[in-house]
Amino acid sequence: MFTRRSPDEQLLTEARRRIGRMTPQAAREYSISVWAYGMRVAENPSEHLEDDLGEMDLALAALQAVRERLAG
């Protein structure tokens, strides 16, 4: 039967696709941008916590995908 993937797994799968098309250097540069964006969200939270958490989930998935890409 079909099993539904968790939202976190879906985010990670999408990030892996995106990062997989990048060169290692581009993935490194992208990870720096994502990290900086995550820090900005953490330092300047909006009035909508749920939106901030969603942005952080996207950032974490992207950073995990970059880590995997650079590892091999």
Jmol script that loads the backbone (N, CA, C; Angstrom):
load data "model"
ATOM      1  N   MET A   1       0.830  -1.178   0.000  1.00  0.00           N
ATOM      2  CA  MET A   1       0.000   0.000   0.000  1.00  0.00           C
ATOM      3  C   MET A   1       0.879   1.248   0.000  1.00  0.00           C
ATOM      4  N   PHE A   2       0.244   2.345  -0.227  1.00  0.00           N
ATOM      5  CA  PHE A   2       0.941   3.616  -0.218  1.00  0.00           C
ATOM      6  C   PHE A   2       1.048   4.137   1.202  1.00  0.00           C
ATOM      7  N   THR A   3       2.190   4.694   1.503  1.00  0.00           N
ATOM      8  CA  THR A   3       2.341   5.351   2.797  1.00  0.00           C
ATOM      9  C   THR A   3       2.658   6.812   2.540  1.00  0.00           C
ATOM     10  N   ARG A   4       2.104   7.633   3.356  1.00  0.00           N
ATOM     11  CA  ARG A   4       2.299   9.067   3.211  1.00  0.00           C
ATOM     12  C   ARG A   4       3.562   9.468   3.982  1.00  0.00           C
ATOM     13  N   ARG A   5       4.403  10.237   3.315  1.00  0.00           N
ATOM     14  CA  ARG A   5       5.614  10.716   3.980  1.00  0.00           C
ATOM     15  C   ARG A   5       5.274  11.876   4.898  1.00  0.00           C
ATOM     16  N   SER A   6       6.078  12.013   5.925  1.00  0.00           N
ATOM     17  CA  SER A   6       5.869  13.124   6.856  1.00  0.00           C
ATOM     18  C   SER A   6       6.216  14.438   6.161  1.00  0.00           C
ATOM     19  N   PRO A   7       5.664  15.531   6.641  1.00  0.00           N
ATOM     20  CA  PRO A   7       6.008  16.841   6.057  1.00  0.00           C
ATOM     21  C   PRO A   7       7.511  17.121   6.085  1.00  0.00           C
ATOM     22  N   ASP A   8       8.181  16.708   7.164  1.00  0.00           N
ATOM     23  CA  ASP A   8       9.632  16.915   7.244  1.00  0.00           C
ATOM     24  C   ASP A   8      10.360  16.135   6.153  1.00  0.00           C
ATOM     25  N   GLU A   9       9.936  14.917   5.909  1.00  0.00           N
ATOM     26  CA  GLU A   9      10.556  14.094   4.869  1.00  0.00           C
ATOM     27  C   GLU A   9      10.286  14.687   3.486  1.00  0.00           C
ATOM     28  N   GLN A  10       9.111  15.243   3.281  1.00  0.00           N
ATOM     29  CA  GLN A  10       8.801  15.891   2.004  1.00  0.00           C
ATOM     30  C   GLN A  10       9.690  17.112   1.786  1.00  0.00           C
ATOM     31  N   LEU A  11       9.883  17.921   2.833  1.00  0.00           N
ATOM     32  CA  LEU A  11      10.764  19.086   2.731  1.00  0.00           C
ATOM     33  C   LEU A  11      12.190  18.656   2.395  1.00  0.00           C
ATOM     34  N   LEU A  12      12.657  17.598   3.060  1.00  0.00           N
ATOM     35  CA  LEU A  12      14.015  17.128   2.837  1.00  0.00           C
ATOM     36  C   LEU A  12      14.176  16.572   1.423  1.00  0.00           C
ATOM     37  N   THR A  13      13.187  15.860   0.934  1.00  0.00           N
ATOM     38  CA  THR A  13      13.234  15.320  -0.429  1.00  0.00           C
ATOM     39  C   THR A  13      13.313  16.449  -1.454  1.00  0.00           C
ATOM     40  N   GLU A  14      12.508  17.467  -1.281  1.00  0.00           N
ATOM     41  CA  GLU A  14      12.536  18.615  -2.196  1.00  0.00           C
ATOM     42  C   GLU A  14      13.880  19.331  -2.129  1.00  0.00           C
ATOM     43  N   ALA A  15      14.406  19.493  -0.925  1.00  0.00           N
ATOM     44  CA  ALA A  15      15.704  20.149  -0.767  1.00  0.00           C
ATOM     45  C   ALA A  15      16.807  19.315  -1.417  1.00  0.00           C
ATOM     46  N   ARG A  16      16.749  17.995  -1.253  1.00  0.00           N
ATOM     47  CA  ARG A  16      17.755  17.126  -1.877  1.00  0.00           C
ATOM     48  C   ARG A  16      17.744  17.265  -3.396  1.00  0.00           C
ATOM     49  N   ARG A  17      16.560  17.365  -3.976  1.00  0.00           N
ATOM     50  CA  ARG A  17      16.467  17.551  -5.433  1.00  0.00           C
ATOM     51  C   ARG A  17      17.117  18.860  -5.852  1.00  0.00           C
ATOM     52  N   ARG A  18      16.788  19.909  -5.132  1.00  0.00           N
ATOM     53  CA  ARG A  18      17.305  21.238  -5.455  1.00  0.00           C
ATOM     54  C   ARG A  18      18.825  21.279  -5.296  1.00  0.00           C
ATOM     55  N   ILE A  19      19.324  20.786  -4.184  1.00  0.00           N
ATOM     56  CA  ILE A  19      20.747  20.827  -3.885  1.00  0.00           C
ATOM     57  C   ILE A  19      21.521  19.862  -4.779  1.00  0.00           C
ATOM     58  N   GLY A  20      20.902  18.755  -5.135  1.00  0.00           N
ATOM     59  CA  GLY A  20      21.566  17.754  -5.970  1.00  0.00           C
ATOM     60  C   GLY A  20      21.978  18.282  -7.329  1.00  0.00           C
ATOM     61  N   ARG A  21      21.325  19.313  -7.800  1.00  0.00           N
ATOM     62  CA  ARG A  21      21.664  19.899  -9.105  1.00  0.00           C
ATOM     63  C   ARG A  21      22.761  20.950  -9.000  1.00  0.00           C
ATOM     64  N   MET A  22      23.189  21.260  -7.777  1.00  0.00           N
ATOM     65  CA  MET A  22      24.207  22.295  -7.578  1.00  0.00           C
ATOM     66  C   MET A  22      25.600  21.681  -7.562  1.00  0.00           C
ATOM     67  N   THR A  23      26.572  22.490  -7.934  1.00  0.00           N
ATOM     68  CA  THR A  23      27.962  22.080  -7.750  1.00  0.00           C
ATOM     69  C   THR A  23      28.267  22.141  -6.259  1.00  0.00           C
ATOM     70  N   PRO A  24      29.311  21.457  -5.808  1.00  0.00           N
ATOM     71  CA  PRO A  24      29.658  21.544  -4.379  1.00  0.00           C
ATOM     72  C   PRO A  24      29.899  22.987  -3.920  1.00  0.00           C
ATOM     73  N   GLN A  25      30.553  23.788  -4.744  1.00  0.00           N
ATOM     74  CA  GLN A  25      30.807  25.175  -4.369  1.00  0.00           C
ATOM     75  C   GLN A  25      29.494  25.960  -4.249  1.00  0.00           C
ATOM     76  N   ALA A  26      28.593  25.763  -5.192  1.00  0.00           N
ATOM     77  CA  ALA A  26      27.300  26.448  -5.130  1.00  0.00           C
ATOM     78  C   ALA A  26      26.513  25.994  -3.899  1.00  0.00           C
ATOM     79  N   ALA A  27      26.585  24.709  -3.566  1.00  0.00           N
ATOM     80  CA  ALA A  27      25.889  24.196  -2.381  1.00  0.00           C
ATOM     81  C   ALA A  27      26.437  24.847  -1.113  1.00  0.00           C
ATOM     82  N   ARG A  28      27.764  25.002  -1.035  1.00  0.00           N
ATOM     83  CA  ARG A  28      28.371  25.673   0.116  1.00  0.00           C
ATOM     84  C   ARG A  28      27.878  27.113   0.238  1.00  0.00           C
ATOM     85  N   GLU A  29      27.902  27.821  -0.876  1.00  0.00           N
ATOM     86  CA  GLU A  29      27.467  29.217  -0.858  1.00  0.00           C
ATOM     87  C   GLU A  29      25.986  29.331  -0.495  1.00  0.00           C
ATOM     88  N   TYR A  30      25.195  28.420  -1.019  1.00  0.00           N
ATOM     89  CA  TYR A  30      23.766  28.405  -0.707  1.00  0.00           C
ATOM     90  C   TYR A  30      23.554  28.156   0.787  1.00  0.00           C
ATOM     91  N   SER A  31      24.336  27.243   1.358  1.00  0.00           N
ATOM     92  CA  SER A  31      24.164  26.928   2.778  1.00  0.00           C
ATOM     93  C   SER A  31      24.465  28.150   3.648  1.00  0.00           C
ATOM     94  N   ILE A  32      25.419  28.960   3.249  1.00  0.00           N
ATOM     95  CA  ILE A  32      25.730  30.174   4.005  1.00  0.00           C
ATOM     96  C   ILE A  32      24.543  31.134   3.953  1.00  0.00           C
ATOM     97  N   SER A  33      23.949  31.269   2.785  1.00  0.00           N
ATOM     98  CA  SER A  33      22.781  32.143   2.645  1.00  0.00           C
ATOM     99  C   SER A  33      21.610  31.637   3.480  1.00  0.00           C
ATOM    100  N   VAL A  34      21.384  30.333   3.438  1.00  0.00           N
ATOM    101  CA  VAL A  34      20.280  29.742   4.202  1.00  0.00           C
ATOM    102  C   VAL A  34      20.516  29.921   5.697  1.00  0.00           C
ATOM    103  N   TRP A  35      21.749  29.704   6.139  1.00  0.00           N
ATOM    104  CA  TRP A  35      22.068  29.870   7.554  1.00  0.00           C
ATOM    105  C   TRP A  35      21.823  31.311   7.983  1.00  0.00           C
ATOM    106  N   ALA A  36      22.290  32.264   7.167  1.00  0.00           N
ATOM    107  CA  ALA A  36      22.089  33.681   7.506  1.00  0.00           C
ATOM    108  C   ALA A  36      20.605  34.024   7.559  1.00  0.00           C
ATOM    109  N   TYR A  37      19.843  33.493   6.635  1.00  0.00           N
ATOM    110  CA  TYR A  37      18.399  33.738   6.638  1.00  0.00           C
ATOM    111  C   TYR A  37      17.771  33.166   7.914  1.00  0.00           C
ATOM    112  N   GLY A  38      18.177  31.961   8.283  1.00  0.00           N
ATOM    113  CA  GLY A  38      17.659  31.342   9.509  1.00  0.00           C
ATOM    114  C   GLY A  38      17.984  32.165  10.741  1.00  0.00           C
ATOM    115  N   MET A  39      19.186  32.724  10.774  1.00  0.00           N
ATOM    116  CA  MET A  39      19.562  33.581  11.899  1.00  0.00           C
ATOM    117  C   MET A  39      18.705  34.839  11.934  1.00  0.00           C
ATOM    118  N   ARG A  40      18.426  35.391  10.764  1.00  0.00           N
ATOM    119  CA  ARG A  40      17.587  36.592  10.714  1.00  0.00           C
ATOM    120  C   ARG A  40      16.179  36.294  11.228  1.00  0.00           C
ATOM    121  N   VAL A  41      15.632  35.166  10.837  1.00  0.00           N
ATOM    122  CA  VAL A  41      14.295  34.782  11.308  1.00  0.00           C
ATOM    123  C   VAL A  41      14.317  34.584  12.824  1.00  0.00           C
ATOM    124  N   ALA A  42      15.371  33.957  13.329  1.00  0.00           N
ATOM    125  CA  ALA A  42      15.457  33.699  14.767  1.00  0.00           C
ATOM    126  C   ALA A  42      15.619  34.999  15.565  1.00  0.00           C
ATOM    127  N   GLU A  43      16.385  35.936  15.015  1.00  0.00           N
ATOM    128  CA  GLU A  43      16.636  37.184  15.730  1.00  0.00           C
ATOM    129  C   GLU A  43      15.483  38.177  15.634  1.00  0.00           C
ATOM    130  N   ASN A  44      14.707  38.090  14.568  1.00  0.00           N
ATOM    131  CA  ASN A  44      13.606  39.027  14.348  1.00  0.00           C
ATOM    132  C   ASN A  44      12.311  38.268  14.078  1.00  0.00           C
ATOM    133  N   PRO A  45      11.783  37.624  15.102  1.00  0.00           N
ATOM    134  CA  PRO A  45      10.567  36.840  14.880  1.00  0.00           C
ATOM    135  C   PRO A  45       9.386  37.719  14.465  1.00  0.00           C
ATOM    136  N   SER A  46       8.550  37.130  13.639  1.00  0.00           N
ATOM    137  CA  SER A  46       7.357  37.859  13.221  1.00  0.00           C
ATOM    138  C   SER A  46       6.250  37.628  14.241  1.00  0.00           C
ATOM    139  N   GLU A  47       5.110  38.198  13.973  1.00  0.00           N
ATOM    140  CA  GLU A  47       3.966  38.008  14.864  1.00  0.00           C
ATOM    141  C   GLU A  47       3.321  36.640  14.652  1.00  0.00           C
ATOM    142  N   HIS A  48       3.730  35.969  13.599  1.00  0.00           N
ATOM    143  CA  HIS A  48       3.131  34.679  13.246  1.00  0.00           C
ATOM    144  C   HIS A  48       4.153  33.575  13.458  1.00  0.00           C
ATOM    145  N   LEU A  49       4.177  33.040  14.649  1.00  0.00           N
ATOM    146  CA  LEU A  49       5.152  32.019  15.016  1.00  0.00           C
ATOM    147  C   LEU A  49       5.105  30.824  14.070  1.00  0.00           C
ATOM    148  N   GLU A  50       3.934  30.424  13.656  1.00  0.00           N
ATOM    149  CA  GLU A  50       3.793  29.261  12.773  1.00  0.00           C
ATOM    150  C   GLU A  50       4.526  29.484  11.449  1.00  0.00           C
ATOM    151  N   ASP A  51       4.471  30.704  10.919  1.00  0.00           N
ATOM    152  CA  ASP A  51       5.199  31.019   9.688  1.00  0.00           C
ATOM    153  C   ASP A  51       6.707  30.938   9.915  1.00  0.00           C
ATOM    154  N   ASP A  52       7.159  31.471  11.043  1.00  0.00           N
ATOM    155  CA  ASP A  52       8.588  31.425  11.361  1.00  0.00           C
ATOM    156  C   ASP A  52       9.068  29.980  11.480  1.00  0.00           C
ATOM    157  N   LEU A  53       8.274  29.154  12.136  1.00  0.00           N
ATOM    158  CA  LEU A  53       8.661  27.750  12.289  1.00  0.00           C
ATOM    159  C   LEU A  53       8.702  27.041  10.942  1.00  0.00           C
ATOM    160  N   GLY A  54       7.780  27.372  10.062  1.00  0.00           N
ATOM    161  CA  GLY A  54       7.798  26.791   8.722  1.00  0.00           C
ATOM    162  C   GLY A  54       9.040  27.200   7.956  1.00  0.00           C
ATOM    163  N   GLU A  55       9.442  28.463   8.088  1.00  0.00           N
ATOM    164  CA  GLU A  55      10.663  28.939   7.436  1.00  0.00           C
ATOM    165  C   GLU A  55      11.887  28.222   7.993  1.00  0.00           C
ATOM    166  N   MET A  56      11.901  28.015   9.292  1.00  0.00           N
ATOM    167  CA  MET A  56      13.030  27.317   9.904  1.00  0.00           C
ATOM    168  C   MET A  56      13.070  25.856   9.470  1.00  0.00           C
ATOM    169  N   ASP A  57      11.919  25.226   9.308  1.00  0.00           N
ATOM    170  CA  ASP A  57      11.876  23.855   8.803  1.00  0.00           C
ATOM    171  C   ASP A  57      12.482  23.777   7.405  1.00  0.00           C
ATOM    172  N   LEU A  58      12.148  24.742   6.551  1.00  0.00           N
ATOM    173  CA  LEU A  58      12.715  24.781   5.204  1.00  0.00           C
ATOM    174  C   LEU A  58      14.226  24.960   5.264  1.00  0.00           C
ATOM    175  N   ALA A  59      14.681  25.854   6.125  1.00  0.00           N
ATOM    176  CA  ALA A  59      16.116  26.111   6.250  1.00  0.00           C
ATOM    177  C   ALA A  59      16.854  24.871   6.744  1.00  0.00           C
ATOM    178  N   LEU A  60      16.305  24.198   7.733  1.00  0.00           N
ATOM    179  CA  LEU A  60      16.951  22.989   8.254  1.00  0.00           C
ATOM    180  C   LEU A  60      17.010  21.881   7.206  1.00  0.00           C
ATOM    181  N   ALA A  61      15.953  21.727   6.439  1.00  0.00           N
ATOM    182  CA  ALA A  61      15.956  20.719   5.370  1.00  0.00           C
ATOM    183  C   ALA A  61      17.019  21.053   4.327  1.00  0.00           C
ATOM    184  N   ALA A  62      17.142  22.319   3.977  1.00  0.00           N
ATOM    185  CA  ALA A  62      18.147  22.734   2.993  1.00  0.00           C
ATOM    186  C   ALA A  62      19.551  22.480   3.528  1.00  0.00           C
ATOM    187  N   LEU A  63      19.799  22.807   4.778  1.00  0.00           N
ATOM    188  CA  LEU A  63      21.124  22.588   5.356  1.00  0.00           C
ATOM    189  C   LEU A  63      21.453  21.103   5.446  1.00  0.00           C
ATOM    190  N   GLN A  64      20.479  20.276   5.769  1.00  0.00           N
ATOM    191  CA  GLN A  64      20.690  18.825   5.808  1.00  0.00           C
ATOM    192  C   GLN A  64      21.023  18.301   4.412  1.00  0.00           C
ATOM    193  N   ALA A  65      20.318  18.780   3.408  1.00  0.00           N
ATOM    194  CA  ALA A  65      20.576  18.355   2.034  1.00  0.00           C
ATOM    195  C   ALA A  65      21.975  18.786   1.577  1.00  0.00           C
ATOM    196  N   VAL A  66      22.400  19.980   1.958  1.00  0.00           N
ATOM    197  CA  VAL A  66      23.752  20.444   1.607  1.00  0.00           C
ATOM    198  C   VAL A  66      24.783  19.557   2.301  1.00  0.00           C
ATOM    199  N   ARG A  67      24.539  19.259   3.549  1.00  0.00           N
ATOM    200  CA  ARG A  67      25.470  18.385   4.288  1.00  0.00           C
ATOM    201  C   ARG A  67      25.626  17.050   3.580  1.00  0.00           C
ATOM    202  N   GLU A  68      24.520  16.454   3.179  1.00  0.00           N
ATOM    203  CA  GLU A  68      24.569  15.180   2.465  1.00  0.00           C
ATOM    204  C   GLU A  68      25.293  15.316   1.128  1.00  0.00           C
ATOM    205  N   ARG A  69      25.018  16.400   0.429  1.00  0.00           N
ATOM    206  CA  ARG A  69      25.637  16.621  -0.890  1.00  0.00           C
ATOM    207  C   ARG A  69      27.149  16.744  -0.773  1.00  0.00           C
ATOM    208  N   LEU A  70      27.615  17.482   0.231  1.00  0.00           N
ATOM    209  CA  LEU A  70      29.051  17.679   0.398  1.00  0.00           C
ATOM    210  C   LEU A  70      29.750  16.450   0.967  1.00  0.00           C
ATOM    211  N   ALA A  71      29.008  15.602   1.652  1.00  0.00           N
ATOM    212  CA  ALA A  71      29.587  14.376   2.218  1.00  0.00           C
ATOM    213  C   ALA A  71      29.811  13.309   1.143  1.00  0.00           C
ATOM    214  N   GLY A  72      29.101  13.420   0.080  1.00  0.00           N
ATOM    215  CA  GLY A  72      29.349  12.384  -0.917  1.00  0.00           C
ATOM    216  C   GLY A  72      28.300  12.281  -1.896  1.00  0.00           C
TER     217      GLY A  72
END
end "model"
wireframe off; spacefill off
backbone 0.3
color backbone group
